[in-house]
Amino acid sequence: MDQDIIHNLIRKSLNGDLKSFEVLIDEYQDQIFRLTLGIVKNHAMSQEITQDVFVKSWKYLHKYDFKYNFKSWLYKIAVNESLNTLKKTRVFEEYDENIHVIESDTDEIDTLKLNKLNLALAKLSQDQRIIIQLKHFENFTYKEISQILDVSEKTVKSRLYSARMVLRNDIKDN
């Protein structure tokens, strides 16, 4: 969706138009859910976090700065909500073989490669997984990722490089 259309929907939402905000929810809820699921690795928890993200975004919509990408702003809320939930519930990361970060309609050989990649992704640190997810699955720029995570672009590049090296070595070894 074009940023001008999104900004128009935000302005209408700020004026109390719930239908406009519902359009924004429809546009982003699947993406937010996928992001949170990649972080917390729990379907039910991810659904709750996704709801919380939109409640919080509605509550603080008046603080949104129109010079920034709305999707980045939402993702920042989603990442923070996911990390806060993990801290509160003290959930420790365990790989759930029923949750796949990458889903595909491929043949058996590609499925084996995807499973290998999913296992390798599960072994990454939380920070590394988030960076990989934002860059390679959500296609954010370094600048957008730095805004979402509140770190410098240099830190984003460094974490991304480290994550890629871990993945490369893990996949090569298996």
N, C-alpha and C positions, 0 to 999 in steps of 0.2 A: 504494500500500500504506500502511496506517495506521501512524503513527509508533510506536504501542504494539506493534504486531506486529513492526516493524523492530527496536525495542529488545529485544524478547523473543528475536528471532533473533540479535541481537548477543550477548546474555547467554549463549545456548546455544553460540554460536561461541566465546566466551571460555572456555567450559568444555570445549572440544575437539570440539564437534559440527560436523564438516565439512559435513554435509548442510544445516545451517542457513545456513552461509556460502555454500554453493552456491545456495541460494534467493536470497540477497542479490545474488550475481553475476548470476543469471538476471534479476532485477528491474532491474538497472542497467547491464548490459554494453552494450546497444544505445545507451543515452543517452550513456554515457561514450565509446563509439566515435565517435558523431556529433560530440560536443564536440571530441575530439582531432583528428578529421578536419578539422573547421572551422579548427583552429589550424595543424596541420602540413601540410595539403593533400597528404598522401601516404597511400594506402590501407594499404600494408604497414607503414609506420612507425606509423600509427594503431593497427593491430592489436597491434603490439608494446607500444605505450604503454598500451593498454587492459589487456593482460595485466599489465604492470608496476604499474599502478594497483591491481589487485586483489591482487597479491603484496604490495605495500607496505601496502595497507589491512589485510591479514591480519596482517602483521608488527607493525603499530602499532595494531591494534584496541584493545589495552589502554589506549591513550592517548585514545581517543574519549571526548568529554565528552557525556554523555546529555542535557544541557540544550540542545544544538544539534541542528539538523536533520542527519541522517546523509547525506542526498543532498548537502547543501552541503559537508560534510566530504569526501566522495568527489570532488566537483567541484573542490575546492581541490587535492587531490592530483593530479587529472587535469590541471588547468591548469598546475601546477608541473612535472609530469613532461613535459608537452608543450613548455613553454618551455625546460626543461633540455635536452631532446632537440634542439631547434632550435639551442641554443647549442653543444652538443657536436658536432653534425654540420655546423654552419655552413650550414644550408640557408637560402637566401634565398628570399623569397616571390615565387613566380611563379604567375600564374593558370593553372590547368590546366582547360581547357574541359570535360574529362570529369568533373570533380568539381563537383557542384552542392550548395551549402549548402541550397538550398530545392528540394524535389522535390514535384511535384504531378501529379495526373491531371486536367489541364485541357485546354481546347481550344487551338487554334493561337494565338489572340490572347493568351490568358493565358500561353502558353509564351513568347511574345516579351517580355511584361512581366517574367516570371520571369528570363529570360536577361539582360535589362537590369539587373534588380536584382542578380543574381549577379555581373555584371561590376562594378557599382558597389560591392558588398560586397568584392570582391577588391581594390579600390583603397584601401580603408580601411587605416589602420595596424593592426598586430597588436592593440594595446590596444583600439582602437575596435571591431574585429571581435569580439573576445572579449566586450566589454560588450554589443554588439548581440545576439550569440548567447545570452548568459546571460539577458538581459532579454526579448527578443522570441521566441526559439525555445525556450528552456527555462523561461520564465516565472518566473524568480527575482525576489524583491523586492529593493529597493535594499539593504536590510540584509543579506540573504543574499549578494548580489553583493559587498558590502564585506567580508564575512567570507571569501568565497572568494578574493578578490584581495588581501586585507590592505591595503585603502585605506579612507578615510573614505566615508561615504554621500555627502557633499558632492562628493568626487572622482568617485564613480560617476555622480552626476547630471550633473556637468560634462562628463565624458567621453562620456556618453550623448548629451547635447545636441550636443556637437561632432560626434559620429559621425552623428547624425541630420541635421545641417546639411550635412555633406559629402555624405551620400547624397542629400538633397533637391536640392542644387545639381547633383550629377553626373547624376541622373536627369532633371532639368529641362533640362540642357544637351544631353542625348542624345535 
